[in-house]
Amino acid sequence: MLDWGFSMKKDDKDALAITIIAVILVIALVAVGPLITLLALNTLFPTLAIPYTFGTWLATLWVLIVINGKVKTK
């Protein structure tokens, strides 16, 4: 094993592991979320027949970002 001159406590290792798992989960949700949205739209409205391409994935991601954007106003 490589020794880079520092050691981590067990609590620090647990926190790092949880952080890495959370980041991977967020990335997976961002990747799969638009596809699930397209699937739902195609199921509810079969006449749409939206193809599953990178372009439609990107467009759906943008729409989800705009809809879920939280802008605080006074």
Number of C-alpha atoms within 10 A of each C-alpha: 3 4 6 6 5 5 9 9 8 9 9 11 12 12 12 13 12 12 12 11 12 12 12 12 12 11 12 11 13 12 14 13 16 21 20 14 15 19 17 12 15 15 12 10 11 11 9 11 12 13 12 12 10 10 10 15 20 14 13 18 19 13 13 14 11 10 9 9 9 8 5 5 4 2
